[in-house]
Amino acid sequence: MKRVFLIVLDSVGIGEMPDAAEYGDAGSNTLRAAAGSPYFSMPNMAKLGFFNIDGVTVGEKAGRPAAAFARMAEQSKGKDTTIGHWEIAGLISRRPLPTYPNGFPQDVITEFEKRTGRGVLCNRPYSGTEVIKDYGSQHMQTGDLIVYTSADSVFQVAAHEDVVPVETLYAYCRTARELLTGEHGVGRVIARPFTGTPGNFTRTAGRHDFSLKPPGVTMLDELSGNGFDVLSVGKIIDIFAEKGITEYVRIAGNDDGIDKTLAYMKKDFEGLCFTNLVDYDMLYGHRNDVDGYAKALTHFDKRLPELLDALREEDVLMITADHGCDPSTPSTDHSREYTPFLIYGKPVRAGVNFGTRETFADIAATVLAYFGLKQECAGTPLPVFEP
């Protein structure tokens, strides 16, 4: 049985794209920033060819890379998690999803208040940790919801679990998702529960994303529509609003995501296991924590041999990213960067450099080619499989 394990190292960009300045990201290079930390070490990724990818100027290049590799350019307009994953899955977004640098229009907020029966605090771009520090006490006193956004296309709702039970917060976010369509169709509505006391608030693992449904066909639809399994590990299920996915598991951090991917490797199925490891982005990139980012990459590298050893005869492992999030820049937002692509397994022509690809969608096309499916989504397959 053929199986593909596609792992997204969320936000691990490898250098600014030519149009990065248009997004405020000139000079961004997430990998280079992390590699500058004394905690950075990725010898196992190096053996695959990670540092052989075009444009990568850090790390030690492998003499005989064990994987094939490429540098991926994003063709979609944006640098968001949603459109990055959609493009990996073969759906290119020609228009950027809406963002709200000055907060959401009053008519949107008024309607949200009407539908939830609660007031709204903040309504502007904010750091997720700072917003609960600044508005958490007022929220607990009034019961008003903390609504904020970022440079990404997101509508985020924070609430203390003692004031708004988590399931109620999810219901409010579903209400926002129904409201935010068309002109205001943000990529994600995100529930952000927190706990604690004033001066000591902490976000919990109860975060939940409510995404737009992909507006076109993706490789997930093509695989599941042809009888193949499509297994989601982590927030993939949310990013694709369940579309095209046959089974899913949620995770509590990168380690848990690796564990659950390994658990799927032990099961018999035919198709795709699609994993997102979000800690790089959520815990370190957005918080400008260079050393934390480096430690997280180093830890993935230490666990990589477990993934490689678990591969079966016809299994293929793919490793990529969805955008950048340079932890060394003044910005705490995503960055418009190239992403890495490694493809490894016995069916793969090892050591081939496929240069710079025009779109992340080539990943989807390559997956579909491996399963012998007629391709409806975007992208050009890499001629990577041994005849």
Contacts in CASP RR format, 6 or more apart in sequence:
PFRMAT RR
TARGET T0000
AUTHOR 0000-0000-0000
METHOD contacts of the structure
MODEL  1
MKRVFLIVLDSVGIGEMPDAAEYGDAGSNTLRAAAGSPYFSMPNMAKLGF
FNIDGVTVGEKAGRPAAAFARMAEQSKGKDTTIGHWEIAGLISRRPLPTY
PNGFPQDVITEFEKRTGRGVLCNRPYSGTEVIKDYGSQHMQTGDLIVYTS
ADSVFQVAAHEDVVPVETLYAYCRTARELLTGEHGVGRVIARPFTGTPGN
FTRTAGRHDFSLKPPGVTMLDELSGNGFDVLSVGKIIDIFAEKGITEYVR
IAGNDDGIDKTLAYMKKDFEGLCFTNLVDYDMLYGHRNDVDGYAKALTHF
DKRLPELLDALREEDVLMITADHGCDPSTPSTDHSREYTPFLIYGKPVRA
GVNFGTRETFADIAATVLAYFGLKQECAGTPLPVFEP
1 268 0 8 1.000
1 269 0 8 1.000
1 270 0 8 1.000
1 271 0 8 1.000
1 314 0 8 1.000
2 270 0 8 1.000
2 271 0 8 1.000
2 314 0 8 1.000
2 315 0 8 1.000
2 316 0 8 1.000
2 370 0 8 1.000
2 371 0 8 1.000
3 269 0 8 1.000
3 270 0 8 1.000
3 271 0 8 1.000
3 272 0 8 1.000
3 273 0 8 1.000
3 312 0 8 1.000
3 314 0 8 1.000
3 315 0 8 1.000
3 316 0 8 1.000
4 271 0 8 1.000
4 272 0 8 1.000
4 273 0 8 1.000
4 315 0 8 1.000
4 316 0 8 1.000
4 317 0 8 1.000
4 318 0 8 1.000
4 367 0 8 1.000
4 370 0 8 1.000
4 371 0 8 1.000
5 261 0 8 1.000
5 264 0 8 1.000
5 265 0 8 1.000
5 272 0 8 1.000
5 273 0 8 1.000
5 275 0 8 1.000
5 307 0 8 1.000
5 311 0 8 1.000
5 315 0 8 1.000
5 316 0 8 1.000
5 317 0 8 1.000
5 318 0 8 1.000
6 88 0 8 1.000
6 272 0 8 1.000
6 273 0 8 1.000
6 274 0 8 1.000
6 275 0 8 1.000
6 318 0 8 1.000
6 320 0 8 1.000
6 363 0 8 1.000
6 367 0 8 1.000
7 261 0 8 1.000
7 275 0 8 1.000
7 277 0 8 1.000
7 307 0 8 1.000
7 317 0 8 1.000
7 318 0 8 1.000
7 319 0 8 1.000
7 320 0 8 1.000
8 85 0 8 1.000
8 88 0 8 1.000
8 274 0 8 1.000
8 275 0 8 1.000
8 276 0 8 1.000
8 277 0 8 1.000
8 320 0 8 1.000
8 321 0 8 1.000
8 322 0 8 1.000
9 277 0 8 1.000
9 280 0 8 1.000
9 297 0 8 1.000
9 300 0 8 1.000
9 319 0 8 1.000
9 320 0 8 1.000
9 321 0 8 1.000
9 340 0 8 1.000
10 81 0 8 1.000
10 276 0 8 1.000
10 277 0 8 1.000
10 278 0 8 1.000
10 279 0 8 1.000
10 280 0 8 1.000
10 281 0 8 1.000
10 282 0 8 1.000
10 321 0 8 1.000
10 322 0 8 1.000
11 30 0 8 1.000
11 280 0 8 1.000
11 281 0 8 1.000
11 285 0 8 1.000
11 321 0 8 1.000
11 322 0 8 1.000
11 323 0 8 1.000
11 324 0 8 1.000
11 325 0 8 1.000
11 334 0 8 1.000
12 30 0 8 1.000
12 31 0 8 1.000
12 280 0 8 1.000
12 297 0 8 1.000
12 321 0 8 1.000
12 324 0 8 1.000
12 339 0 8 1.000
12 340 0 8 1.000
13 29 0 8 1.000
13 30 0 8 1.000
13 31 0 8 1.000
13 321 0 8 1.000
13 323 0 8 1.000
13 324 0 8 1.000
13 325 0 8 1.000
13 335 0 8 1.000
13 337 0 8 1.000
13 338 0 8 1.000
13 339 0 8 1.000
13 340 0 8 1.000
14 29 0 8 1.000
14 30 0 8 1.000
14 31 0 8 1.000
14 53 0 8 1.000
14 55 0 8 1.000
14 56 0 8 1.000
14 71 0 8 1.000
14 321 0 8 1.000
14 337 0 8 1.000
14 338 0 8 1.000
14 339 0 8 1.000
14 340 0 8 1.000
15 27 0 8 1.000
15 28 0 8 1.000
15 29 0 8 1.000
15 30 0 8 1.000
15 31 0 8 1.000
15 32 0 8 1.000
15 55 0 8 1.000
15 324 0 8 1.000
15 337 0 8 1.000
15 338 0 8 1.000
16 25 0 8 1.000
16 26 0 8 1.000
16 27 0 8 1.000
16 28 0 8 1.000
16 29 0 8 1.000
16 335 0 8 1.000
16 336 0 8 1.000
16 337 0 8 1.000
16 338 0 8 1.000
17 73 0 8 1.000
17 74 0 8 1.000
17 336 0 8 1.000
17 337 0 8 1.000
17 338 0 8 1.000
19 336 0 8 1.000
20 26 0 8 1.000
20 27 0 8 1.000
20 28 0 8 1.000
20 335 0 8 1.000
20 336 0 8 1.000
20 337 0 8 1.000
22 336 0 8 1.000
23 78 0 8 1.000
23 79 0 8 1.000
23 335 0 8 1.000
23 336 0 8 1.000
24 331 0 8 1.000
24 336 0 8 1.000
25 79 0 8 1.000
25 326 0 8 1.000
25 329 0 8 1.000
25 331 0 8 1.000
25 335 0 8 1.000
25 336 0 8 1.000
25 337 0 8 1.000
27 326 0 8 1.000
27 329 0 8 1.000
28 324 0 8 1.000
28 326 0 8 1.000
28 329 0 8 1.000
28 335 0 8 1.000
28 336 0 8 1.000
28 337 0 8 1.000
29 326 0 8 1.000
29 337 0 8 1.000
30 285 0 8 1.000
30 293 0 8 1.000
30 324 0 8 1.000
30 325 0 8 1.000
30 326 0 8 1.000
30 327 0 8 1.000
30 335 0 8 1.000
30 337 0 8 1.000
31 56 0 8 1.000
31 58 0 8 1.000
31 340 0 8 1.000
32 57 0 8 1.000
32 58 0 8 1.000
33 290 0 8 1.000
33 293 0 8 1.000
33 326 0 8 1.000
33 327 0 8 1.000
33 328 0 8 1.000
33 329 0 8 1.000
34 40 0 8 1.000
34 290 0 8 1.000
34 293 0 8 1.000
34 294 0 8 1.000
34 297 0 8 1.000
34 327 0 8 1.000
35 58 0 8 1.000
35 59 0 8 1.000
35 294 0 8 1.000
36 58 0 8 1.000
36 290 0 8 1.000
36 294 0 8 1.000
37 290 0 8 1.000
37 291 0 8 1.000
37 292 0 8 1.000
37 293 0 8 1.000
37 294 0 8 1.000
37 295 0 8 1.000
38 291 0 8 1.000
38 294 0 8 1.000
39 291 0 8 1.000
39 292 0 8 1.000
39 294 0 8 1.000
39 295 0 8 1.000
39 298 0 8 1.000
40 294 0 8 1.000
40 297 0 8 1.000
40 298 0 8 1.000
41 298 0 8 1.000
41 301 0 8 1.000
42 50 0 8 1.000
42 59 0 8 1.000
42 297 0 8 1.000
42 298 0 8 1.000
42 300 0 8 1.000
42 301 0 8 1.000
43 60 0 8 1.000
43 301 0 8 1.000
44 301 0 8 1.000
44 302 0 8 1.000
44 304 0 8 1.000
44 305 0 8 1.000
44 308 0 8 1.000
45 51 0 8 1.000
45 300 0 8 1.000
45 301 0 8 1.000
45 304 0 8 1.000
45 319 0 8 1.000
45 342 0 8 1.000
46 59 0 8 1.000
46 60 0 8 1.000
46 61 0 8 1.000
46 62 0 8 1.000
47 62 0 8 1.000
47 65 0 8 1.000
47 66 0 8 1.000
48 62 0 8 1.000
48 65 0 8 1.000
48 66 0 8 1.000
48 67 0 8 1.000
48 69 0 8 1.000
48 319 0 8 1.000
48 342 0 8 1.000
48 344 0 8 1.000
49 61 0 8 1.000
49 62 0 8 1.000
49 65 0 8 1.000
49 66 0 8 1.000
49 67 0 8 1.000
49 69 0 8 1.000
49 342 0 8 1.000
49 351 0 8 1.000
50 56 0 8 1.000
50 69 0 8 1.000
50 340 0 8 1.000
50 342 0 8 1.000
51 58 0 8 1.000
51 59 0 8 1.000
51 60 0 8 1.000
51 61 0 8 1.000
51 62 0 8 1.000
52 61 0 8 1.000
52 62 0 8 1.000
52 63 0 8 1.000
52 65 0 8 1.000
52 69 0 8 1.000
52 351 0 8 1.000
52 353 0 8 1.000
53 69 0 8 1.000
53 70 0 8 1.000
53 71 0 8 1.000
53 340 0 8 1.000
53 341 0 8 1.000
53 353 0 8 1.000
53 355 0 8 1.000
54 70 0 8 1.000
54 71 0 8 1.000
54 353 0 8 1.000
54 355 0 8 1.000
54 356 0 8 1.000
55 71 0 8 1.000
55 338 0 8 1.000
56 71 0 8 1.000
56 340 0 8 1.000
64 350 0 8 1.000
64 351 0 8 1.000
65 350 0 8 1.000
65 351 0 8 1.000
66 344 0 8 1.000
66 350 0 8 1.000
66 351 0 8 1.000
67 342 0 8 1.000
67 343 0 8 1.000
67 344 0 8 1.000
67 345 0 8 1.000
67 348 0 8 1.000
67 350 0 8 1.000
67 351 0 8 1.000
68 342 0 8 1.000
68 343 0 8 1.000
68 344 0 8 1.000
68 348 0 8 1.000
68 349 0 8 1.000
68 350 0 8 1.000
68 351 0 8 1.000
68 352 0 8 1.000
68 353 0 8 1.000
68 354 0 8 1.000
68 382 0 8 1.000
68 384 0 8 1.000
69 340 0 8 1.000
69 341 0 8 1.000
69 342 0 8 1.000
69 343 0 8 1.000
69 351 0 8 1.000
69 352 0 8 1.000
69 353 0 8 1.000
69 354 0 8 1.000
70 341 0 8 1.000
70 353 0 8 1.000
70 354 0 8 1.000
70 355 0 8 1.000
70 356 0 8 1.000
70 357 0 8 1.000
70 362 0 8 1.000
70 382 0 8 1.000
71 338 0 8 1.000
71 339 0 8 1.000
71 340 0 8 1.000
71 341 0 8 1.000
71 355 0 8 1.000
71 356 0 8 1.000
71 357 0 8 1.000
72 320 0 8 1.000
72 338 0 8 1.000
72 339 0 8 1.000
72 340 0 8 1.000
72 341 0 8 1.000
72 356 0 8 1.000
72 357 0 8 1.000
72 359 0 8 1.000
72 360 0 8 1.000
72 362 0 8 1.000
72 363 0 8 1.000
73 338 0 8 1.000
73 356 0 8 1.000
73 357 0 8 1.000
73 358 0 8 1.000
73 359 0 8 1.000
73 360 0 8 1.000
74 84 0 8 1.000
74 87 0 8 1.000
74 323 0 8 1.000
74 336 0 8 1.000
74 338 0 8 1.000
74 339 0 8 1.000
74 359 0 8 1.000
74 360 0 8 1.000
75 87 0 8 1.000
75 92 0 8 1.000
75 358 0 8 1.000
75 359 0 8 1.000
75 360 0 8 1.000
75 361 0 8 1.000
76 83 0 8 1.000
76 84 0 8 1.000
76 86 0 8 1.000
76 87 0 8 1.000
76 92 0 8 1.000
76 93 0 8 1.000
76 94 0 8 1.000
76 360 0 8 1.000
77 83 0 8 1.000
77 93 0 8 1.000
77 94 0 8 1.000
77 95 0 8 1.000
77 96 0 8 1.000
78 93 0 8 1.000
78 96 0 8 1.000
78 97 0 8 1.000
78 336 0 8 1.000
79 152 0 8 1.000
79 323 0 8 1.000
79 324 0 8 1.000
79 334 0 8 1.000
79 335 0 8 1.000
79 336 0 8 1.000
79 337 0 8 1.000
80 97 0 8 1.000
80 152 0 8 1.000
80 153 0 8 1.000
80 187 0 8 1.000
80 323 0 8 1.000
80 334 0 8 1.000
81 152 0 8 1.000
81 188 0 8 1.000
81 239 0 8 1.000
81 281 0 8 1.000
81 322 0 8 1.000
81 323 0 8 1.000
81 334 0 8 1.000
82 97 0 8 1.000
82 153 0 8 1.000
82 187 0 8 1.000
82 188 0 8 1.000
82 211 0 8 1.000
82 212 0 8 1.000
82 239 0 8 1.000
83 93 0 8 1.000
83 96 0 8 1.000
83 97 0 8 1.000
83 187 0 8 1.000
84 322 0 8 1.000
84 323 0 8 1.000
84 360 0 8 1.000
85 236 0 8 1.000
85 239 0 8 1.000
85 240 0 8 1.000
85 276 0 8 1.000
85 322 0 8 1.000
86 92 0 8 1.000
86 93 0 8 1.000
86 214 0 8 1.000
86 218 0 8 1.000
86 239 0 8 1.000
86 240 0 8 1.000
87 93 0 8 1.000
87 359 0 8 1.000
87 360 0 8 1.000
87 361 0 8 1.000
87 378 0 8 1.000
88 320 0 8 1.000
88 322 0 8 1.000
88 360 0 8 1.000
88 361 0 8 1.000
88 363 0 8 1.000
88 364 0 8 1.000
89 214 0 8 1.000
89 218 0 8 1.000
89 219 0 8 1.000
89 220 0 8 1.000
89 240 0 8 1.000
89 361 0 8 1.000
89 363 0 8 1.000
89 364 0 8 1.000
89 377 0 8 1.000
90 218 0 8 1.000
90 219 0 8 1.000
90 359 0 8 1.000
90 360 0 8 1.000
90 361 0 8 1.000
90 363 0 8 1.000
90 364 0 8 1.000
90 365 0 8 1.000
90 377 0 8 1.000
90 378 0 8 1.000
90 379 0 8 1.000
91 214 0 8 1.000
91 215 0 8 1.000
91 216 0 8 1.000
91 217 0 8 1.000
91 218 0 8 1.000
91 361 0 8 1.000
91 377 0 8 1.000
91 378 0 8 1.000
92 359 0 8 1.000
92 361 0 8 1.000
92 378 0 8 1.000
96 153 0 8 1.000
97 153 0 8 1.000
97 185 0 8 1.000
97 186 0 8 1.000
97 187 0 8 1.000
97 212 0 8 1.000
98 153 0 8 1.000
98 183 0 8 1.000
98 184 0 8 1.000
98 185 0 8 1.000
98 186 0 8 1.000
99 149 0 8 1.000
99 151 0 8 1.000
99 152 0 8 1.000
99 153 0 8 1.000
100 125 0 8 1.000
100 149 0 8 1.000
100 186 0 8 1.000
101 125 0 8 1.000
101 151 0 8 1.000
102 124 0 8 1.000
103 123 0 8 1.000
103 124 0 8 1.000
103 125 0 8 1.000
103 149 0 8 1.000
104 123 0 8 1.000
104 147 0 8 1.000
104 149 0 8 1.000
104 155 0 8 1.000
104 184 0 8 1.000
105 184 0 8 1.000
108 179 0 8 1.000
108 180 0 8 1.000
108 184 0 8 1.000
109 120 0 8 1.000
109 123 0 8 1.000
109 147 0 8 1.000
111 179 0 8 1.000
112 120 0 8 1.000
112 147 0 8 1.000
112 175 0 8 1.000
112 176 0 8 1.000
112 179 0 8 1.000
113 119 0 8 1.000
113 120 0 8 1.000
115 175 0 8 1.000
115 179 0 8 1.000
116 145 0 8 1.000
116 172 0 8 1.000
116 175 0 8 1.000
118 143 0 8 1.000
118 144 0 8 1.000
118 145 0 8 1.000
118 172 0 8 1.000
119 142 0 8 1.000
119 143 0 8 1.000
119 144 0 8 1.000
119 145 0 8 1.000
120 144 0 8 1.000
120 145 0 8 1.000
120 146 0 8 1.000
120 147 0 8 1.000
121 135 0 8 1.000
121 138 0 8 1.000
121 139 0 8 1.000
121 142 0 8 1.000
121 144 0 8 1.000
121 145 0 8 1.000
121 146 0 8 1.000
121 147 0 8 1.000
122 131 0 8 1.000
122 134 0 8 1.000
122 135 0 8 1.000
122 146 0 8 1.000
122 147 0 8 1.000
122 148 0 8 1.000
123 147 0 8 1.000
123 148 0 8 1.000
124 148 0 8 1.000
124 149 0 8 1.000
125 148 0 8 1.000
125 149 0 8 1.000
125 150 0 8 1.000
125 151 0 8 1.000
126 134 0 8 1.000
126 148 0 8 1.000
126 149 0 8 1.000
126 150 0 8 1.000
127 286 0 8 1.000
127 332 0 8 1.000
128 148 0 8 1.000
128 156 0 8 1.000
128 158 0 8 1.000
128 192 0 8 1.000
128 203 0 8 1.000
129 203 0 8 1.000
129 287 0 8 1.000
131 146 0 8 1.000
131 148 0 8 1.000
131 158 0 8 1.000
132 139 0 8 1.000
132 146 0 8 1.000
132 158 0 8 1.000
132 192 0 8 1.000
132 194 0 8 1.000
132 201 0 8 1.000
132 203 0 8 1.000
133 199 0 8 1.000
133 201 0 8 1.000
135 146 0 8 1.000
135 158 0 8 1.000
136 146 0 8 1.000
136 158 0 8 1.000
136 160 0 8 1.000
136 194 0 8 1.000
136 198 0 8 1.000
136 201 0 8 1.000
137 198 0 8 1.000
138 144 0 8 1.000
139 145 0 8 1.000
139 146 0 8 1.000
139 158 0 8 1.000
139 159 0 8 1.000
139 160 0 8 1.000
139 163 0 8 1.000
140 160 0 8 1.000
140 162 0 8 1.000
140 163 0 8 1.000
140 198 0 8 1.000
143 159 0 8 1.000
143 163 0 8 1.000
143 164 0 8 1.000
145 157 0 8 1.000
145 158 0 8 1.000
145 159 0 8 1.000
145 164 0 8 1.000
145 172 0 8 1.000
146 157 0 8 1.000
146 158 0 8 1.000
146 159 0 8 1.000
146 192 0 8 1.000
147 155 0 8 1.000
147 156 0 8 1.000
147 157 0 8 1.000
147 158 0 8 1.000
148 156 0 8 1.000
148 158 0 8 1.000
149 155 0 8 1.000
149 156 0 8 1.000
150 156 0 8 1.000
150 333 0 8 1.000
151 331 0 8 1.000
151 333 0 8 1.000
151 334 0 8 1.000
152 188 0 8 1.000
152 333 0 8 1.000
152 334 0 8 1.000
153 185 0 8 1.000
153 186 0 8 1.000
153 187 0 8 1.000
153 188 0 8 1.000
154 186 0 8 1.000
154 187 0 8 1.000
154 188 0 8 1.000
154 189 0 8 1.000
154 190 0 8 1.000
155 176 0 8 1.000
155 180 0 8 1.000
155 186 0 8 1.000
155 188 0 8 1.000
155 189 0 8 1.000
155 190 0 8 1.000
156 189 0 8 1.000
156 190 0 8 1.000
156 192 0 8 1.000
157 169 0 8 1.000
157 172 0 8 1.000
157 173 0 8 1.000
157 176 0 8 1.000
157 189 0 8 1.000
157 190 0 8 1.000
157 191 0 8 1.000
157 192 0 8 1.000
158 192 0 8 1.000
158 193 0 8 1.000
158 194 0 8 1.000
158 203 0 8 1.000
159 169 0 8 1.000
159 172 0 8 1.000
159 192 0 8 1.000
159 193 0 8 1.000
159 194 0 8 1.000
160 193 0 8 1.000
160 194 0 8 1.000
160 195 0 8 1.000
160 196 0 8 1.000
160 201 0 8 1.000
161 193 0 8 1.000
161 194 0 8 1.000
161 195 0 8 1.000
161 204 0 8 1.000
162 195 0 8 1.000
164 172 0 8 1.000
164 193 0 8 1.000
166 191 0 8 1.000
166 193 0 8 1.000
166 206 0 8 1.000
169 191 0 8 1.000
169 193 0 8 1.000
170 191 0 8 1.000
170 208 0 8 1.000
172 191 0 8 1.000
173 189 0 8 1.000
173 190 0 8 1.000
173 191 0 8 1.000
173 208 0 8 1.000
173 210 0 8 1.000
174 189 0 8 1.000
174 210 0 8 1.000
176 189 0 8 1.000
176 210 0 8 1.000
177 189 0 8 1.000
177 210 0 8 1.000
180 186 0 8 1.000
180 189 0 8 1.000
185 212 0 8 1.000
186 212 0 8 1.000
187 211 0 8 1.000
187 212 0 8 1.000
188 209 0 8 1.000
188 210 0 8 1.000
188 211 0 8 1.000
188 212 0 8 1.000
188 238 0 8 1.000
188 239 0 8 1.000
189 209 0 8 1.000
189 210 0 8 1.000
189 211 0 8 1.000
190 207 0 8 1.000
190 208 0 8 1.000
190 209 0 8 1.000
190 210 0 8 1.000
191 206 0 8 1.000
191 207 0 8 1.000
191 208 0 8 1.000
191 209 0 8 1.000
191 210 0 8 1.000
192 203 0 8 1.000
192 207 0 8 1.000
193 203 0 8 1.000
193 204 0 8 1.000
193 206 0 8 1.000
193 207 0 8 1.000
194 201 0 8 1.000
194 202 0 8 1.000
194 203 0 8 1.000
194 204 0 8 1.000
195 201 0 8 1.000
195 202 0 8 1.000
195 204 0 8 1.000
196 202 0 8 1.000
205 252 0 8 1.000
205 253 0 8 1.000
208 238 0 8 1.000
209 235 0 8 1.000
209 238 0 8 1.000
209 239 0 8 1.000
210 238 0 8 1.000
210 241 0 8 1.000
211 238 0 8 1.000
211 239 0 8 1.000
211 240 0 8 1.000
211 241 0 8 1.000
212 241 0 8 1.000
213 240 0 8 1.000
213 241 0 8 1.000
213 243 0 8 1.000
214 240 0 8 1.000
214 241 0 8 1.000
214 243 0 8 1.000
217 376 0 8 1.000
217 377 0 8 1.000
218 240 0 8 1.000
218 243 0 8 1.000
218 244 0 8 1.000
218 364 0 8 1.000
218 377 0 8 1.000
219 272 0 8 1.000
219 364 0 8 1.000
219 367 0 8 1.000
219 368 0 8 1.000
219 377 0 8 1.000
220 230 0 8 1.000
220 240 0 8 1.000
220 243 0 8 1.000
220 244 0 8 1.000
220 245 0 8 1.000
220 272 0 8 1.000
220 274 0 8 1.000
221 243 0 8 1.000
221 244 0 8 1.000
222 368 0 8 1.000
222 373 0 8 1.000
222 375 0 8 1.000
222 376 0 8 1.000
222 377 0 8 1.000
223 229 0 8 1.000
223 230 0 8 1.000
223 244 0 8 1.000
223 271 0 8 1.000
223 272 0 8 1.000
223 367 0 8 1.000
223 368 0 8 1.000
223 371 0 8 1.000
223 373 0 8 1.000
224 230 0 8 1.000
224 244 0 8 1.000
224 245 0 8 1.000
224 246 0 8 1.000
225 244 0 8 1.000
226 371 0 8 1.000
226 373 0 8 1.000
228 270 0 8 1.000
228 271 0 8 1.000
228 272 0 8 1.000
228 371 0 8 1.000
229 246 0 8 1.000
229 247 0 8 1.000
229 269 0 8 1.000
229 270 0 8 1.000
229 271 0 8 1.000
229 272 0 8 1.000
230 244 0 8 1.000
230 245 0 8 1.000
230 246 0 8 1.000
230 247 0 8 1.000
230 271 0 8 1.000
230 272 0 8 1.000
230 274 0 8 1.000
231 245 0 8 1.000
231 246 0 8 1.000
231 247 0 8 1.000
231 248 0 8 1.000
231 249 0 8 1.000
231 264 0 8 1.000
231 269 0 8 1.000
231 271 0 8 1.000
231 272 0 8 1.000
231 273 0 8 1.000
231 274 0 8 1.000
232 240 0 8 1.000
232 245 0 8 1.000
232 247 0 8 1.000
232 248 0 8 1.000
232 249 0 8 1.000
232 274 0 8 1.000
233 248 0 8 1.000
233 249 0 8 1.000
233 251 0 8 1.000
233 257 0 8 1.000
233 260 0 8 1.000
233 261 0 8 1.000
233 264 0 8 1.000
233 273 0 8 1.000
233 274 0 8 1.000
233 275 0 8 1.000
233 276 0 8 1.000
234 248 0 8 1.000
234 249 0 8 1.000
234 250 0 8 1.000
234 251 0 8 1.000
234 257 0 8 1.000
234 260 0 8 1.000
234 275 0 8 1.000
234 276 0 8 1.000
234 278 0 8 1.000
235 250 0 8 1.000
235 276 0 8 1.000
235 278 0 8 1.000
236 245 0 8 1.000
236 248 0 8 1.000
236 274 0 8 1.000
236 275 0 8 1.000
236 276 0 8 1.000
237 245 0 8 1.000
237 248 0 8 1.000
237 250 0 8 1.000
239 276 0 8 1.000
242 248 0 8 1.000
249 260 0 8 1.000
251 257 0 8 1.000
251 260 0 8 1.000
253 277 0 8 1.000
253 278 0 8 1.000
253 279 0 8 1.000
254 277 0 8 1.000
254 278 0 8 1.000
254 279 0 8 1.000
254 280 0 8 1.000
254 296 0 8 1.000
254 299 0 8 1.000
254 300 0 8 1.000
255 299 0 8 1.000
255 303 0 8 1.000
257 275 0 8 1.000
257 277 0 8 1.000
258 277 0 8 1.000
258 300 0 8 1.000
258 303 0 8 1.000
258 306 0 8 1.000
258 307 0 8 1.000
260 275 0 8 1.000
261 273 0 8 1.000
261 275 0 8 1.000
261 307 0 8 1.000
262 306 0 8 1.000
262 307 0 8 1.000
262 310 0 8 1.000
264 273 0 8 1.000
265 273 0 8 1.000
265 307 0 8 1.000
265 310 0 8 1.000
265 311 0 8 1.000
265 312 0 8 1.000
265 315 0 8 1.000
266 310 0 8 1.000
271 371 0 8 1.000
272 367 0 8 1.000
277 300 0 8 1.000
279 296 0 8 1.000
280 293 0 8 1.000
280 296 0 8 1.000
280 297 0 8 1.000
280 325 0 8 1.000
281 324 0 8 1.000
281 325 0 8 1.000
281 334 0 8 1.000
283 289 0 8 1.000
283 292 0 8 1.000
283 296 0 8 1.000
284 290 0 8 1.000
284 292 0 8 1.000
284 293 0 8 1.000
284 296 0 8 1.000
284 327 0 8 1.000
285 293 0 8 1.000
285 325 0 8 1.000
285 326 0 8 1.000
285 327 0 8 1.000
285 332 0 8 1.000
286 325 0 8 1.000
286 332 0 8 1.000
286 333 0 8 1.000
287 327 0 8 1.000
287 332 0 8 1.000
288 327 0 8 1.000
288 328 0 8 1.000
288 329 0 8 1.000
288 332 0 8 1.000
289 327 0 8 1.000
290 327 0 8 1.000
290 328 0 8 1.000
292 327 0 8 1.000
293 327 0 8 1.000
307 317 0 8 1.000
308 317 0 8 1.000
308 344 0 8 1.000
311 317 0 8 1.000
311 344 0 8 1.000
311 345 0 8 1.000
311 346 0 8 1.000
313 346 0 8 1.000
314 346 0 8 1.000
314 347 0 8 1.000
315 345 0 8 1.000
315 346 0 8 1.000
316 343 0 8 1.000
316 344 0 8 1.000
316 345 0 8 1.000
316 347 0 8 1.000
316 348 0 8 1.000
316 370 0 8 1.000
317 342 0 8 1.000
317 343 0 8 1.000
317 344 0 8 1.000
317 345 0 8 1.000
318 341 0 8 1.000
318 342 0 8 1.000
318 343 0 8 1.000
318 344 0 8 1.000
318 363 0 8 1.000
318 366 0 8 1.000
318 367 0 8 1.000
319 340 0 8 1.000
319 341 0 8 1.000
319 342 0 8 1.000
319 344 0 8 1.000
320 339 0 8 1.000
320 340 0 8 1.000
320 341 0 8 1.000
320 342 0 8 1.000
320 360 0 8 1.000
320 363 0 8 1.000
321 339 0 8 1.000
321 340 0 8 1.000
322 339 0 8 1.000
322 360 0 8 1.000
323 334 0 8 1.000
323 335 0 8 1.000
323 336 0 8 1.000
323 337 0 8 1.000
323 339 0 8 1.000
324 334 0 8 1.000
324 335 0 8 1.000
324 336 0 8 1.000
324 337 0 8 1.000
324 339 0 8 1.000
325 333 0 8 1.000
325 334 0 8 1.000
325 335 0 8 1.000
326 335 0 8 1.000
326 337 0 8 1.000
329 335 0 8 1.000
338 356 0 8 1.000
339 360 0 8 1.000
341 354 0 8 1.000
341 357 0 8 1.000
341 363 0 8 1.000
343 366 0 8 1.000
343 382 0 8 1.000
343 384 0 8 1.000
344 350 0 8 1.000
347 370 0 8 1.000
347 385 0 8 1.000
347 386 0 8 1.000
348 384 0 8 1.000
348 385 0 8 1.000
348 386 0 8 1.000
349 383 0 8 1.000
349 384 0 8 1.000
349 385 0 8 1.000
349 386 0 8 1.000
352 384 0 8 1.000
354 382 0 8 1.000
354 384 0 8 1.000
357 380 0 8 1.000
357 382 0 8 1.000
358 380 0 8 1.000
359 378 0 8 1.000
359 379 0 8 1.000
361 377 0 8 1.000
361 378 0 8 1.000
361 379 0 8 1.000
362 379 0 8 1.000
362 380 0 8 1.000
362 381 0 8 1.000
362 382 0 8 1.000
364 375 0 8 1.000
364 377 0 8 1.000
364 378 0 8 1.000
364 379 0 8 1.000
365 375 0 8 1.000
365 377 0 8 1.000
365 378 0 8 1.000
365 379 0 8 1.000
365 380 0 8 1.000
365 381 0 8 1.000
365 382 0 8 1.000
366 381 0 8 1.000
366 382 0 8 1.000
366 384 0 8 1.000
368 374 0 8 1.000
368 375 0 8 1.000
368 377 0 8 1.000
368 381 0 8 1.000
369 375 0 8 1.000
369 381 0 8 1.000
369 385 0 8 1.000
370 385 0 8 1.000
375 381 0 8 1.000
END
